[in-house]
Amino acid sequence: MFCKQCGTQLPGGSRFCAACGEDLGGSAGSVGVAAVLGNSEAAAKEAERAETKSTMKVAIIAVVIIGLIILSLTQFHVCDFCEETFWGPGYDNAEYDVHICNDCAENYHWLGL
């Protein structure tokens, strides 16, 4: 008799493979050696999933950190009139040394619209 899982030669009437623990047709109520000892293939897949999850967590954290660094290095301004924060160039008037958002510039006609 040979194990259908690993091919090990076994004595006739064996219920489990001595090499890999494969159930060779035991009764329905019996607990297989593979269940008691743990299936090494399933354990390897679970370890691979855990490694993949931890790698994904590290990658997501790295992307978030890089994104925050990029945002902090971009043009971040506070409007001198409405005191709202805004991203981007805005409207700078060198004559009066003010930094205002485009909304306030349009409202006060500083852009010549």
KOLZA-657885 format. One line per 5 residues: number of its first residue (from 0); their letters; for each residue x, y, z of C-alpha. Coordinates in nm, 4 decimals, m for minus. Each point is the difference from the previous one (the first is absolute). Layout:
N
NUM) a) X:Y:Z; ... $
***
This chain:
113
0) mfckq) 0.0000:0.0000:0.0000; 0.1274:0.3477:m0.0881; m0.0976:0.3404:0.1384; m0.1977:0.1965:m0.2579; 0.1462:0.3284:0.1325 $
5) cgtql) 0.3749:m0.0653:0.0221; 0.0464:m0.3460:m0.1571; 0.1545:m0.1649:0.3082; m0.0403:m0.3790:0.0094; m0.2130:m0.1004:0.2983 $
10) pggsr) m0.1080:m0.3314:0.1519; m0.3435:m0.1193:m0.1144; m0.2982:0.1241:0.2021; 0.1737:0.3183:0.1168; m0.2412:0.2787:0.0909 $
15) fcaac) 0.2566:0.2810:m0.0136; 0.3265:0.0593:m0.1833; 0.2938:m0.0164:0.2410; 0.1942:0.2509:m0.2133; m0.2499:0.2802:m0.0666 $
20) gedlg) m0.3005:m0.0817:0.2210; m0.2452:m0.0293:m0.2933; m0.3312:m0.1646:0.0935; m0.0175:m0.3169:m0.2107; m0.3672:m0.0723:0.0605 $
25) gsags) m0.0548:m0.0266:0.3724; m0.3462:0.0106:0.1544; m0.2010:0.3237:m0.0206; 0.0124:0.0629:0.3751; 0.3761:m0.0428:0.0351 $
30) vgvaa) 0.2398:0.2917:0.0337; 0.2796:m0.0185:m0.2536; 0.3653:0.0337:0.0863; 0.0179:0.2973:m0.2362; m0.2682:0.1762:0.2045 $
35) vlgns) 0.1789:m0.0760:0.3272; 0.3504:0.0838:m0.1193; m0.1067:0.2861:m0.2253; 0.0186:0.0073:m0.3741; 0.3407:0.1371:m0.0963 $
40) eaaak) m0.1270:0.1250:m0.3350; m0.2824:0.1950:0.1637; 0.2421:0.1382:0.2572; 0.2364:0.1106:m0.2771; m0.2853:0.1755:m0.1833 $
45) eaera) m0.1097:0.1729:0.3208; 0.3570:0.1173:0.0645; 0.0172:0.1328:m0.3561; m0.3297:0.1882:0.0478; 0.1260:0.1513:0.3254 $
50) etkst) 0.3225:0.1081:m0.1705; m0.1959:0.1520:m0.2889; m0.2243:0.1902:0.2435; 0.2977:0.1391:0.1903; 0.1700:0.0992:m0.3264 $
55) mkvai) m0.3182:0.1784:m0.1111; m0.0210:0.1847:0.3330; 0.3597:0.1191:m0.0339; m0.0633:0.1111:m0.3599; m0.3149:0.1935:0.0958 $
60) iavvi) 0.1772:0.1704:0.2903; 0.2911:0.0939:m0.2293; m0.2376:0.1491:m0.2598; m0.1801:0.2024:0.2673; 0.3268:0.1339:0.1422 $
65) iglii) 0.1307:0.0918:m0.3449; m0.3316:0.1697:m0.0798; 0.0157:0.2040:0.3199; 0.3559:0.1069:m0.0777; m0.1009:0.1084:m0.3497 $
70) lsltq) m0.2981:0.1942:0.1361; 0.2171:0.1746:0.2573; 0.2481:0.1050:m0.2684; m0.2624:0.1414:m0.2356; m0.1256:0.3555:0.0036 $
75) fhvcd) m0.2091:0.0292:0.3141; m0.1356:0.3457:0.0754; m0.2294:0.1848:0.2401; m0.2107:0.2769:m0.1513; 0.0698:0.3388:0.1614 $
80) fceet) m0.3650:0.1032:m0.0402; m0.2183:m0.3023:0.0781; 0.2703:m0.1923:0.1927; m0.0948:m0.3215:m0.1797; 0.2727:m0.2415:m0.1021 $
85) fwgpg) 0.0393:m0.0767:m0.3667; 0.2280:m0.2004:m0.2277; 0.1552:0.1356:m0.3112; 0.1388:0.3277:m0.1158; m0.2775:0.2365:0.1070 $
90) ydnae) 0.0494:0.3697:m0.0746; 0.3032:0.1846:0.1325; 0.0170:0.3752:m0.0164; 0.3614:0.1033:0.0427; m0.0938:0.3672:0.0322 $
95) ydvhi) m0.2026:m0.0576:0.3185; 0.1665:m0.3243:0.1220; m0.3234:m0.1942:0.0308; m0.0821:m0.3605:m0.0776; m0.3628:m0.0611:m0.0827 $
100) cndca) m0.1996:m0.2869:m0.1426; m0.1470:0.0317:m0.3469; m0.3540:0.0242:0.1422; 0.0896:0.3111:0.2009; 0.1927:0.1398:m0.2955 $
105) enyhw) m0.3081:m0.0373:m0.2213; m0.2226:0.1502:0.2684; 0.2271:0.3016:0.0403; 0.0701:0.0283:m0.3758; 0.3741:m0.0230:0.0486 $
110) lgl) 0.0331:m0.2234:m0.3008; m0.1536:0.2587:m0.2299; m0.3068:m0.2108:m0.0832 $
***
